[in-house]
């Protein structure tokens, strides 16, 4: 009887251990391309040739919560209407980006000759991860024929690997309004942000608070949070995408961290209260 009880207890421990086993976080590669041709009017002498393409690191099925998966779809394709990524990606490929007339039906081409100047939108993403977090970095590059230069953006989605949920800035700091003040201090005081400081538009020089960042990611290897803004938001185009680095220990002096952030970064990474 004692032997049976011991075996049952051991089995229970093994089951409990398996239920807390960390998921293997893997990705697959999604790729697609489509060439389009359309005119703003039947007699338009300047038809538009457009090439849309993507190359994405996409999480394997079941790793992200449904809400997180839809956030990633919105980030990549500006479309979260379906959980079917292939269907959403196909709609994105067929979208015409360089006209205001949404009623136009483009003609799909097999290819576009190298002798023809064409507009394009290219989307790509990568996934980096550590033992706790996976960060999807999504980059978009576009160019419309005749434009002085192209446009680009870079945005991130941070996922808790254990829960599959998205980690937002509000999950890390108790008051995101105070974060705007901390960003201003980080630009002014930290040498690592010198390039941003020297590129700021005049209206953001020596201000007490900055606008809310449009994006962020966690660099857990360096125990930092990096927030960023879009092109033209706080700096000129020539300066690129401005990113502001804030070490967690430094940030904890200016903004109260959440219990989740303290668990994530560890007790030696922040200022004790």
MIDOSE-1310 file (N, C-alpha, C; in nm, 2 decimals, decimal comma, always signed):
residues 273
xxxx	+0,08/-0,12/+0,00/+0,00/+0,00/+0,00/+0,09/+0,13/+0,00; +0,19/+0,12/+0,08/+0,28/+0,24/+0,09/+0,35/+0,26/-0,05; +0,39/+0,14/-0,11/+0,45/+0,15/-0,24/+0,36/+0,22/-0,34; +0,23/+0,18/-0,34/+0,14/+0,23/-0,43/+0,12/+0,38/-0,41
xxxx	+0,11/+0,42/-0,28/+0,10/+0,57/-0,25/+0,22/+0,65/-0,30; +0,34/+0,59/-0,28/+0,46/+0,66/-0,33/+0,46/+0,67/-0,48; +0,42/+0,57/-0,55/+0,41/+0,58/-0,70/+0,31/+0,68/-0,75; +0,20/+0,69/-0,68/+0,10/+0,79/-0,72/+0,15/+0,93/-0,69
xxxx	+0,22/+0,95/-0,58/+0,27/+1,08/-0,55/+0,38/+1,12/-0,65; +0,46/+1,02/-0,69/+0,57/+1,05/-0,78/+0,51/+1,09/-0,92; +0,40/+1,01/-0,96/+0,33/+1,04/-1,08/+0,27/+1,18/-1,08; +0,22/+1,22/-0,97/+0,16/+1,35/-0,96/+0,26/+1,46/-0,97
xxxx	+0,38/+1,44/-0,91/+0,49/+1,54/-0,92/+0,54/+1,55/-1,07; +0,55/+1,44/-1,14/+0,59/+1,44/-1,28/+0,49/+1,51/-1,37; +0,36/+1,49/-1,34/+0,26/+1,56/-1,42/+0,27/+1,71/-1,39; +0,28/+1,75/-1,26/+0,29/+1,89/-1,23/+0,41/+1,95/-1,29
xxxx	+0,52/+1,88/-1,30/+0,65/+1,93/-1,36/+0,63/+1,96/-1,51; +0,56/+1,86/-1,57/+0,53/+1,87/-1,72/+0,44/+1,99/-1,75; +0,34/+2,02/-1,66/+0,25/+2,13/-1,68/+0,32/+2,26/-1,68; +0,43/+2,27/-1,61/+0,50/+2,40/-1,60/+0,63/+2,41/-1,69
xxxx	+0,64/+2,30/-1,78/+0,75/+2,30/-1,87/+0,74/+2,42/-1,97; +0,85/+2,48/-1,99/+0,85/+2,60/-2,08/+0,83/+2,56/-2,22; +0,75/+2,64/-2,29/+0,72/+2,61/-2,43/+0,84/+2,63/-2,52; +0,86/+2,55/-2,62/+0,96/+2,58/-2,72/+0,90/+2,69/-2,82
xxxx	+0,97/+2,80/-2,82/+0,91/+2,91/-2,90/+0,98/+2,91/-3,04; +0,91/+2,87/-3,14/+0,97/+2,85/-3,27/+0,89/+2,94/-3,37; +0,96/+2,97/-3,48/+0,89/+3,05/-3,59/+0,91/+2,99/-3,72; +0,82/+3,03/-3,81/+0,83/+2,98/-3,95/+0,84/+3,10/-4,04
xxxx	+0,89/+3,08/-4,16/+0,91/+3,20/-4,25/+0,79/+3,21/-4,35; +0,73/+3,33/-4,35/+0,62/+3,36/-4,45/+0,68/+3,45/-4,56; +0,65/+3,42/-4,68/+0,70/+3,51/-4,79/+0,59/+3,52/-4,90; +0,59/+3,63/-4,96/+0,49/+3,65/-5,07/+0,53/+3,78/-5,15
xxxx	+0,48/+3,78/-5,27/+0,51/+3,90/-5,36/+0,40/+3,91/-5,46; +0,36/+4,03/-5,50/+0,26/+4,05/-5,60/+0,29/+4,18/-5,67; +0,28/+4,17/-5,81/+0,30/+4,29/-5,89/+0,17/+4,34/-5,95; +0,14/+4,47/-5,94/+0,01/+4,53/-5,97/+0,03/+4,64/-6,08
xxxx	-0,08/+4,66/-6,15/-0,08/+4,77/-6,25/-0,22/+4,84/-6,24; -0,22/+4,97/-6,23/-0,35/+5,04/-6,22/-0,33/+5,18/-6,27; -0,45/+5,24/-6,30/-0,46/+5,38/-6,35/-0,56/+5,46/-6,27; -0,53/+5,58/-6,23/-0,63/+5,66/-6,17/-0,75/+5,69/-6,25
xxxx	-0,73/+5,69/-6,39/-0,84/+5,72/-6,48/-0,81/+5,64/-6,61; -0,91/+5,60/-6,69/-0,88/+5,53/-6,81/-0,78/+5,59/-6,91; -0,78/+5,73/-6,91/-0,69/+5,80/-7,00/-0,57/+5,85/-6,93; -0,54/+5,81/-6,81/-0,43/+5,86/-6,73/-0,30/+5,82/-6,80
xxxx	-0,22/+5,92/-6,84/-0,09/+5,89/-6,91/+0,02/+5,84/-6,82; -0,01/+5,83/-6,69/+0,09/+5,79/-6,59/+0,04/+5,67/-6,51; +0,03/+5,56/-6,57/-0,02/+5,44/-6,49/+0,08/+5,40/-6,38; +0,04/+5,34/-6,28/+0,12/+5,30/-6,17/+0,15/+5,15/-6,17
xxxx	+0,28/+5,12/-6,16/+0,32/+4,99/-6,14/+0,37/+4,97/-6,00; +0,32/+4,87/-5,93/+0,35/+4,86/-5,79/+0,39/+4,71/-5,75; +0,49/+4,70/-5,67/+0,53/+4,57/-5,62/+0,52/+4,56/-5,47; +0,44/+4,47/-5,42/+0,42/+4,45/-5,28/+0,48/+4,32/-5,24
xxxx	+0,56/+4,31/-5,13/+0,63/+4,19/-5,09/+0,65/+4,19/-4,94; +0,66/+4,07/-4,89/+0,69/+4,05/-4,74/+0,77/+3,93/-4,72; +0,85/+3,93/-4,61/+0,93/+3,82/-4,57/+0,93/+3,83/-4,41; +0,85/+3,74/-4,35/+0,82/+3,75/-4,21/+0,86/+3,63/-4,13
xxxx	+0,91/+3,65/-4,01/+0,93/+3,55/-3,91/+0,79/+3,54/-3,84; +0,73/+3,43/-3,85/+0,59/+3,42/-3,79/+0,59/+3,31/-3,68; +0,52/+3,33/-3,57/+0,52/+3,23/-3,46/+0,45/+3,10/-3,50; +0,50/+2,99/-3,45/+0,43/+2,87/-3,48/+0,30/+2,87/-3,41
xxxx	+0,21/+2,78/-3,46/+0,07/+2,78/-3,41/+0,06/+2,75/-3,26; -0,02/+2,82/-3,19/-0,05/+2,80/-3,05/+0,04/+2,87/-2,95; +0,14/+2,94/-3,00/+0,24/+3,00/-2,91/+0,19/+3,14/-2,86; +0,11/+3,21/-2,94/+0,06/+3,34/-2,90/-0,09/+3,33/-2,86
xxxx	-0,13/+3,41/-2,77/-0,27/+3,42/-2,74/-0,34/+3,48/-2,86; -0,47/+3,46/-2,87/-0,55/+3,51/-2,99/-0,53/+3,66/-3,00; -0,54/+3,73/-2,88/-0,53/+3,87/-2,88/-0,39/+3,91/-2,93; -0,28/+3,84/-2,89/-0,15/+3,88/-2,93/-0,13/+3,85/-3,08
xxxx	-0,19/+3,74/-3,13/-0,18/+3,71/-3,27/-0,24/+3,82/-3,36; -0,35/+3,87/-3,31/-0,42/+3,98/-3,39/-0,34/+4,11/-3,38; -0,28/+4,13/-3,26/-0,19/+4,25/-3,25/-0,07/+4,24/-3,35; -0,02/+4,12/-3,36/+0,09/+4,11/-3,46/+0,04/+4,13/-3,60
xxxx	-0,07/+4,07/-3,63/-0,13/+4,09/-3,77/-0,15/+4,24/-3,80; -0,20/+4,31/-3,70/-0,23/+4,46/-3,71/-0,10/+4,53/-3,74; +0,01/+4,49/-3,66/+0,14/+4,55/-3,68/+0,20/+4,53/-3,81; +0,18/+4,41/-3,87/+0,24/+4,37/-4,00/+0,15/+4,42/-4,11
xxxx	+0,02/+4,39/-4,11/-0,07/+4,40/-4,22/-0,17/+4,51/-4,21; -0,18/+4,58/-4,09/-0,28/+4,68/-4,06/-0,42/+4,61/-4,08; -0,43/+4,49/-4,04/-0,55/+4,41/-4,05/-0,56/+4,30/-3,95; -0,66/+4,31/-3,86/-0,67/+4,20/-3,76/-0,81/+4,14/-3,77
xxxx	-0,87/+4,15/-3,89/-1,01/+4,10/-3,91/-1,02/+3,95/-3,90; -0,91/+3,88/-3,92/-0,92/+3,73/-3,92/-0,79/+3,68/-3,85; -0,81/+3,55/-3,80/-0,69/+3,49/-3,74/-0,61/+3,40/-3,85; -0,66/+3,40/-3,97/-0,60/+3,33/-4,08/-0,49/+3,42/-4,14
xxxx	-0,37/+3,40/-4,11/-0,26/+3,49/-4,15/-0,24/+3,48/-4,30; -0,26/+3,37/-4,37/-0,25/+3,36/-4,51/-0,35/+3,44/-4,58; -0,47/+3,44/-4,53/-0,58/+3,52/-4,60/-0,55/+3,67/-4,58; -0,51/+3,71/-4,46/-0,48/+3,85/-4,43/-0,36/+3,89/-4,52
xxxx	-0,26/+3,81/-4,53/-0,14/+3,84/-4,61/-0,18/+3,86/-4,76; -0,27/+3,78/-4,81/-0,31/+3,79/-4,95/-0,38/+3,92/-4,97; -0,47/+3,96/-4,88/-0,54/+4,09/-4,89/-0,44/+4,20/-4,89; -0,34/+4,19/-4,81/-0,23/+4,30/-4,80/-0,16/+4,31/-4,94
xxxx	-0,12/+4,20/-5,00/-0,05/+4,20/-5,12/-0,13/+4,27/-5,23; -0,26/+4,25/-5,23/-0,35/+4,31/-5,34/-0,38/+4,45/-5,31; -0,34/+4,51/-5,20/-0,38/+4,65/-5,17/-0,30/+4,75/-5,25; -0,36/+4,85/-5,30/-0,30/+4,95/-5,38/-0,27/+5,07/-5,28
xxxx	-0,14/+5,11/-5,28/-0,10/+5,21/-5,18/-0,08/+5,35/-5,23; -0,07/+5,37/-5,36/-0,03/+5,49/-5,41/-0,13/+5,57/-5,49; -0,26/+5,56/-5,45/-0,37/+5,63/-5,50/-0,47/+5,65/-5,39; -0,55/+5,75/-5,40/-0,65/+5,78/-5,30/-0,79/+5,71/-5,34
xxxx	-0,79/+5,66/-5,46/-0,91/+5,60/-5,51/-0,92/+5,45/-5,47; -0,99/+5,42/-5,37/-1,00/+5,28/-5,32/-1,09/+5,19/-5,40; -1,16/+5,25/-5,50/-1,25/+5,17/-5,58/-1,18/+5,11/-5,70; -1,05/+5,15/-5,73/-0,98/+5,09/-5,84/-0,95/+4,94/-5,82
xxxx	-0,96/+4,87/-5,93/-0,93/+4,73/-5,92/-0,80/+4,71/-6,00; -0,69/+4,67/-5,94/-0,56/+4,66/-6,01/-0,55/+4,53/-6,09; -0,47/+4,54/-6,19/-0,44/+4,42/-6,27/-0,32/+4,35/-6,21; -0,33/+4,22/-6,19/-0,22/+4,15/-6,14/-0,12/+4,10/-6,25
xxxx	+0,01/+4,14/-6,23/+0,11/+4,10/-6,33/+0,20/+3,99/-6,28; +0,25/+3,92/-6,38/+0,35/+3,81/-6,34/+0,48/+3,87/-6,29; +0,52/+3,98/-6,35/+0,64/+4,05/-6,31/+0,64/+4,19/-6,36; +0,73/+4,27/-6,32/+0,75/+4,41/-6,37/+0,89/+4,42/-6,43
xxxx	+0,90/+4,47/-6,55/+1,03/+4,48/-6,62/+1,12/+4,57/-6,54; +1,25/+4,54/-6,54/+1,35/+4,62/-6,48/+1,36/+4,76/-6,55; +1,31/+4,77/-6,67/+1,32/+4,90/-6,74/+1,21/+5,00/-6,70; +1,11/+4,95/-6,62/+1,00/+5,03/-6,58/+1,02/+5,08/-6,43
xxxx	+1,00/+5,20/-6,41/+1,01/+5,26/-6,27/+0,88/+5,22/-6,20; +0,89/+5,16/-6,08/+0,77/+5,12/-6,01/+0,78/+5,16/-5,87; +0,66/+5,17/-5,81/+0,65/+5,19/-5,66/+0,65/+5,06/-5,59; +0,69/+5,06/-5,46/+0,69/+4,93/-5,39/+0,67/+4,95/-5,24
xxxx	+0,62/+4,85/-5,18/+0,61/+4,84/-5,03/+0,67/+4,70/-5,00; +0,77/+4,70/-4,91/+0,83/+4,58/-4,87/+0,82/+4,57/-4,71; +0,78/+4,45/-4,67/+0,76/+4,43/-4,52/+0,85/+4,31/-4,48; +0,92/+4,33/-4,37/+1,00/+4,21/-4,32/+1,00/+4,22/-4,17
xxxx	+1,02/+4,10/-4,11/+1,03/+4,09/-3,97/+1,13/+3,99/-3,93; +1,17/+4,00/-3,80/+1,26/+3,91/-3,74/+1,22/+3,88/-3,60; +1,26/+3,77/-3,54/+1,23/+3,74/-3,40/+1,35/+3,71/-3,32; +1,37/+3,79/-3,21/+1,48/+3,76/-3,12/+1,42/+3,72/-2,99
xxxx	+1,49/+3,64/-2,91/+1,43/+3,59/-2,79/+1,53/+3,55/-2,69; +1,49/+3,56/-2,56/+1,57/+3,50/-2,45/+1,49/+3,40/-2,38; +1,52/+3,37/-2,25/+1,44/+3,27/-2,18/+1,30/+3,31/-2,15; +1,28/+3,44/-2,14/+1,14/+3,49/-2,10/+1,06/+3,56/-2,21
xxxx	+1,13/+3,63/-2,30/+1,06/+3,71/-2,39/+1,10/+3,68/-2,54; +1,00/+3,70/-2,63/+1,03/+3,70/-2,77/+0,99/+3,84/-2,82; +1,08/+3,90/-2,90/+1,05/+4,03/-2,96/+1,05/+4,02/-3,11; +0,93/+4,06/-3,17/+0,91/+4,06/-3,31/+0,94/+4,20/-3,36
xxxx	+1,04/+4,22/-3,45/+1,07/+4,35/-3,50/+1,02/+4,36/-3,65; +0,93/+4,45/-3,67/+0,87/+4,46/-3,81/+0,92/+4,59/-3,88; +0,98/+4,57/-3,99/+1,03/+4,69/-4,07/+0,95/+4,70/-4,20; +0,91/+4,82/-4,23/+0,84/+4,85/-4,36/+0,92/+4,95/-4,43
xxxx	+0,94/+4,93/-4,56/+1,00/+5,02/-4,65/+0,91/+5,05/-4,77; +0,90/+5,17/-4,81/+0,81/+5,20/-4,93/+0,87/+5,32/-5,01; +0,83/+5,32/-5,14/+0,88/+5,42/-5,22/+0,77/+5,44/-5,33; +0,73/+5,56/-5,36/+0,64/+5,60/-5,46/+0,72/+5,67/-5,58
xxxx	+0,70/+5,62/-5,70/+0,77/+5,68/-5,81/+0,75/+5,83/-5,81; +0,87/+5,90/-5,83/+0,87/+6,04/-5,84/+0,89/+6,11/-5,71; +0,89/+6,03/-5,60/+0,91/+6,09/-5,47/+1,06/+6,12/-5,45; +1,09/+6,22/-5,36/+1,23/+6,26/-5,33/+1,30/+6,15/-5,26
xxxx	+1,23/+6,07/-5,18/+1,30/+5,96/-5,11/+1,19/+5,86/-5,06; +1,23/+5,75/-5,02/+1,14/+5,65/-4,97/+1,11/+5,68/-4,82; +1,02/+5,60/-4,77/+0,98/+5,61/-4,63/+1,00/+5,47/-4,56; +1,03/+5,47/-4,43/+1,04/+5,34/-4,36/+1,00/+5,36/-4,22
xxxx	+0,97/+5,24/-4,16/+0,93/+5,24/-4,02/+0,98/+5,11/-3,96; +0,99/+5,11/-3,82/+1,03/+5,00/-3,75/+0,96/+4,99/-3,62; +0,88/+4,88/-3,60/+0,80/+4,87/-3,48/+0,82/+4,73/-3,42; +0,80/+4,72/-3,29/+0,82/+4,59/-3,22/+0,70/+4,54/-3,15
xxxx	+0,69/+4,41/-3,13/+0,59/+4,35/-3,04/+0,66/+4,25/-2,95; +0,65/+4,28/-2,82/+0,72/+4,20/-2,72/+0,62/+4,10/-2,66; +0,65/+3,97/-2,65/+0,56/+3,87/-2,61/+0,62/+3,79/-2,49; +0,54/+3,77/-2,39/+0,58/+3,68/-2,28/+0,57/+3,54/-2,33
xxxx	+0,68/+3,47/-2,33/+0,68/+3,33/-2,39/+0,60/+3,23/-2,31; +0,59/+3,25/-2,18/+0,52/+3,16/-2,10/+0,37/+3,17/-2,12; +0,32/+3,30/-2,13/+0,17/+3,32/-2,14/+0,13/+3,34/-2,28; +0,22/+3,38/-2,37/+0,18/+3,41/-2,51/+0,11/+3,55/-2,52
xxxx	+0,12/+3,63/-2,41/+0,05/+3,76/-2,41/+0,15/+3,87/-2,45; +0,10/+3,98/-2,51/+0,18/+4,09/-2,54/+0,22/+4,17/-2,42; +0,34/+4,21/-2,41/+0,39/+4,30/-2,30/+0,39/+4,44/-2,34; +0,30/+4,52/-2,29/+0,29/+4,66/-2,32/+0,37/+4,75/-2,22
xxxx	+0,39/+4,87/-2,26/+0,46/+4,96/-2,17/+0,39/+4,98/-2,04; +0,25/+4,97/-2,04/+0,17/+4,98/-1,92/+0,19/+4,86/-1,83; +0,24/+4,75/-1,88/+0,27/+4,64/-1,80/+0,40/+4,65/-1,72; +0,48/+4,75/-1,76/+0,62/+4,77/-1,70/+0,63/+4,89/-1,61
xxxx	+0,55/+5,00/-1,64/+0,56/+5,12/-1,56/+0,42/+5,15/-1,50; +0,41/+5,19/-1,38/+0,28/+5,21/-1,31/+0,21/+5,33/-1,37; +0,28/+5,43/-1,42/+0,22/+5,56/-1,47/+0,29/+5,59/-1,60; +0,22/+5,57/-1,72/+0,29/+5,60/-1,85/+0,30/+5,75/-1,87
xxxx	+0,22/+5,83/-1,80/+0,24/+5,98/-1,81/+0,37/+6,02/-1,76; +0,41/+5,96/-1,65/+0,54/+5,99/-1,59/+0,66/+5,94/-1,68; +0,63/+5,84/-1,76/+0,73/+5,79/-1,85/+0,77/+5,90/-1,95; +0,67/+5,98/-1,99/+0,71/+6,09/-2,09/+0,81/+6,19/-2,03
xxxx	+0,79/+6,21/-1,90/+0,89/+6,30/-1,83/+1,03/+6,23/-1,82; +1,03/+6,10/-1,80/+1,15/+6,02/-1,79/+1,22/+6,02/-1,92; +1,15/+6,01/-2,03/+1,21/+6,01/-2,17/+1,28/+6,14/-2,19; +1,22/+6,25/-2,15/+1,28/+6,39/-2,16/+1,41/+6,39/-2,09
xxxx	+1,41/+6,34/-1,96/+1,53/+6,34/-1,88/+1,64/+6,25/-1,94; +1,60/+6,14/-2,00/+1,69/+6,04/-2,05/+1,76/+6,10/-2,18; +1,69/+6,18/-2,26/+1,75/+6,25/-2,37/+1,85/+6,35/-2,33; +1,81/+6,43/-2,22/+1,90/+6,54/-2,18/+2,02/+6,49/-2,10
xxxx	+2,01/+6,38/-2,02/+2,11/+6,35/-1,92/+2,20/+6,23/-1,96; +2,15/+6,14/-2,04/+2,23/+6,02/-2,07/+2,31/+6,03/-2,20; +2,43/+6,00/-2,19/+2,52/+6,02/-2,30/+2,49/+5,92/-2,41; +2,43/+5,81/-2,38/+2,39/+5,71/-2,48/+2,29/+5,77/-2,58
xxxx	+2,22/+5,87/-2,54/+2,11/+5,94/-2,62/+2,16/+6,07/-2,68; +2,29/+6,09/-2,69/+2,35/+6,21/-2,74/+2,30/+6,24/-2,89; +2,30/+6,14/-2,97/+2,26/+6,16/-3,11/+2,12/+6,21/-3,12; +2,03/+6,16/-3,04/+1,89/+6,20/-3,04/+1,89/+6,35/-2,99
xxxx	+1,96/+6,37/-2,89/+1,96/+6,51/-2,83/+2,00/+6,61/-2,93; +2,10/+6,58/-3,01/+2,16/+6,68/-3,10/+2,07/+6,69/-3,23; +1,97/+6,60/-3,25/+1,89/+6,61/-3,37/+1,75/+6,66/-3,34; +1,71/+6,69/-3,22/+1,58/+6,72/-3,18/+1,53/+6,85/-3,26
xxxx	+1,40/+6,85/-3,30/+1,34/+6,97/-3,34/+1,34/+7,07/-3,22; +1,35/+7,20/-3,26/+1,36/+7,31/-3,15/+1,26/+7,29/-3,04; +1,13/+7,26/-3,08/+1,03/+7,26/-2,98/+1,04/+7,15/-2,87; +1,14/+7,05/-2,90/+1,16/+6,94/-2,80/+1,29/+6,96/-2,73
xxxx	+1,36/+7,06/-2,75/+1,49/+7,08/-2,68/+1,46/+7,13/-2,53; +1,52/+7,06/-2,44/+1,51/+7,09/-2,29/+1,36/+7,10/-2,24; +1,28/+7,02/-2,30/+1,14/+7,02/-2,25/+1,13/+6,93/-2,12; +1,02/+6,95/-2,05/+1,00/+6,87/-1,92/+0,94/+6,73/-1,95
xxxx	+0,87/+6,72/-2,06/+0,81/+6,59/-2,10/+0,81/+6,58/-2,25; +0,83/+6,46/-2,30/+0,82/+6,43/-2,44/+0,69/+6,37/-2,48; +0,65/+6,37/-2,60/+0,53/+6,30/-2,64/+0,54/+6,15/-2,61; +0,42/+6,08/-2,60/+0,42/+5,94/-2,57/+0,49/+5,87/-2,69
xxxx	+0,59/+5,78/-2,66/+0,66/+5,71/-2,76/+0,56/+5,62/-2,84; +0,59/+5,61/-2,97/+0,51/+5,53/-3,06/+0,55/+5,38/-3,06; +0,66/+5,35/-3,00/+0,70/+5,21/-3,00/+0,81/+5,19/-2,89; +0,83/+5,06/-2,85/+0,94/+5,03/-2,76/+0,98/+4,88/-2,77
xxxx	+1,09/+4,85/-2,72/+1,13/+4,71/-2,70/+1,22/+4,70/-2,58; +1,23/+4,58/-2,53/+1,31/+4,54/-2,41/+1,44/+4,48/-2,46; +1,55/+4,54/-2,41/+1,68/+4,47/-2,43/+1,72/+4,41/-2,30; +1,67/+4,29/-2,28/+1,69/+4,22/-2,15/+1,84/+4,19/-2,12
xxxx	+1,92/+4,17/-2,23/+2,06/+4,14/-2,21/+2,13/+4,26/-2,14; +2,09/+4,38/-2,17/+2,15/+4,50/-2,11/+2,06/+4,57/-2,01; +1,95/+4,50/-1,98/+1,85/+4,55/-1,88/+1,81/+4,70/-1,91; +1,77/+4,72/-2,03/+1,72/+4,85/-2,08/+1,59/+4,84/-2,15
xxxx	+1,52/+4,95/-2,14/+1,40/+4,97/-2,23/+1,43/+5,08/-2,33; +1,40/+5,05/-2,46/+1,43/+5,14/-2,56/+1,30/+5,19/-2,62; +1,27/+5,32/-2,62/+1,15/+5,37/-2,68/+1,19/+5,45/-2,80; +1,09/+5,45/-2,89/+1,12/+5,52/-3,02/+1,00/+5,60/-3,07
xxxx	+1,03/+5,68/-3,17/+0,93/+5,77/-3,24/+0,94/+5,75/-3,39; +0,83/+5,78/-3,46/+0,84/+5,77/-3,60/+0,92/+5,88/-3,67; +0,94/+5,87/-3,80/+1,01/+5,97/-3,88/+0,93/+6,10/-3,87; +1,01/+6,21/-3,86/+0,95/+6,34/-3,85/+0,88/+6,38/-3,72
xxxx	+0,87/+6,28/-3,63/+0,80/+6,31/-3,51/+0,87/+6,41/-3,41; +0,99/+6,37/-3,38/+1,07/+6,46/-3,29/+1,20/+6,51/-3,35; +1,24/+6,44/-3,46/+1,37/+6,48/-3,53/+1,34/+6,48/-3,68; +1,44/+6,54/-3,76/+1,42/+6,55/-3,90/+1,44/+6,41/-3,96
xxxx	+1,40/+6,39/-4,09/+1,41/+6,26/-4,16/+1,56/+6,22/-4,17; +1,65/+6,31/-4,19/+1,79/+6,27/-4,20/+1,85/+6,20/-4,08; +1,79/+6,22/-3,97/+1,84/+6,16/-3,84/+1,78/+6,02/-3,82; +1,70/+5,97/-3,91/+1,65/+5,84/-3,90/+1,54/+5,82/-3,79
xxxx	+1,51/+5,70/-3,75/+1,42/+5,67/-3,64/+1,48/+5,70/-3,51; +1,43/+5,80/-3,43/+1,50/+5,83/-3,30/+1,46/+5,73/-3,19; +1,56/+5,67/-3,13/+1,54/+5,57/-3,02/+1,61/+5,62/-2,90; +1,54/+5,61/-2,78/+1,59/+5,66/-2,66/+1,61/+5,54/-2,56
xxxx	+1,73/+5,53/-2,52/+1,77/+5,42/-2,43/+1,75/+5,46/-2,28; +1,69/+5,37/-2,20/+1,67/+5,39/-2,06/+1,70/+5,27/-1,98; +1,82/+5,26/-1,92/+1,85/+5,15/-1,83/+1,75/+5,13/-1,72; +1,71/+5,01/-1,69/+1,61/+4,99/-1,59/+1,64/+5,05/-1,46
xxxx	+1,76/+5,04/-1,41/+1,80/+5,09/-1,28/+1,78/+5,24/-1,28; +1,82/+5,31/-1,39/+1,80/+5,45/-1,40/+1,66/+5,49/-1,41; +1,58/+5,41/-1,49/+1,44/+5,44/-1,50/+1,36/+5,43/-1,37; +1,40/+5,33/-1,29/+1,33/+5,31/-1,16/+1,35/+5,43/-1,06
xxxx	+1,44/+5,52/-1,09/+1,46/+5,64/-1,01/+1,35/+5,74/-1,05; +1,29/+5,73/-1,17/+1,20/+5,83/-1,22/+1,06/+5,78/-1,23; +1,04/+5,65/-1,25/+0,91/+5,60/-1,27/+0,89/+5,47/-1,18; +0,78/+5,45/-1,12/+0,76/+5,33/-1,04/+0,74/+5,21/-1,14
xxxx	+0,81/+5,11/-1,12/+0,80/+4,99/-1,20/+0,69/+4,90/-1,14; +0,62/+4,83/-1,23/+0,52/+4,74/-1,19/+0,58/+4,61/-1,13; +0,50/+4,53/-1,05/+0,55/+4,41/-1,00/+0,60/+4,31/-1,11; +0,53/+4,32/-1,22/+0,57/+4,23/-1,34/+0,71/+4,27/-1,38
xxxx	+0,74/+4,40/-1,40/+0,87/+4,45/-1,44/+0,98/+4,40/-1,34; +0,95/+4,41/-1,22/+1,05/+4,38/-1,11/+1,08/+4,23/-1,12; +0,98/+4,15/-1,14/+1,00/+4,00/-1,16/+1,08/+3,98/-1,29; +1,05/+4,05/-1,39/+1,11/+4,03/-1,52/+1,26/+4,06/-1,52
xxxx	+1,30/+4,18/-1,46/+1,43/+4,22/-1,46/+1,52/+4,18/-1,34; +1,45/+4,14/-1,23/+1,52/+4,09/-1,12/+1,55/+4,20/-1,01; +1,57/+4,16/-0,89/+1,58/+4,25/-0,78/+1,71/+4,35/-0,78; +1,81/+4,31/-0,85/+1,93/+4,39/-0,86/+1,92/+4,49/-0,97
xxxx	+1,81/+4,50/-1,05/+1,80/+4,58/-1,17/+1,73/+4,71/-1,14; +1,67/+4,73/-1,02/+1,60/+4,85/-1,00/+1,63/+4,90/-0,86; +1,59/+5,03/-0,84/+1,62/+5,10/-0,71/+1,51/+5,05/-0,61; +1,56/+4,99/-0,49/+1,46/+4,95/-0,39/+1,37/+5,06/-0,34
x	+1,25/+5,03/-0,32/+1,16/+5,14/-0,27/+1,17/+5,16/-0,12
